[in-house]
Amino acid sequence: ISMNNNTTNAELEIYTVEDVMRILRISRNQTYKLFNSDGFPSFRIGSSHRITKSAFEKWVYSTEGRKFLI
């Protein structure tokens, strides 16, 4: 996805459920629970869950060292 601002043209990376599942090495069911949990900064396009790479990375670092139950 490209976002065109009047002064810059930056590319925005978006992760899918499959991407997050692969990165975190968790099951599909756990991944959907994560996407539907409070505090996980995802969004939906129709019935598809998405999260920006930057929001995902910020969430990962903010939960570091804590136990996260899904």
Residue pairs with C-beta under 8 A, 6 or more apart in sequence:
1 11
1 12
1 14
2 9
2 10
2 11
2 12
3 9
3 10
3 11
3 12
12 52
12 53
13 52
13 53
13 54
14 50
14 51
14 52
14 53
15 23
15 50
15 51
15 52
15 53
15 56
16 48
16 49
16 50
17 28
17 31
17 32
17 35
17 48
17 49
20 31
20 34
20 35
20 51
20 56
21 27
21 28
21 31
23 56
24 31
24 34
26 34
26 70
30 70
32 49
33 70
34 40
34 70
35 42
35 49
35 51
37 70
39 59
40 51
40 59
41 51
41 52
41 55
41 56
41 58
41 59
42 49
42 50
42 51
42 55
43 49
43 50
43 51
44 50
51 59
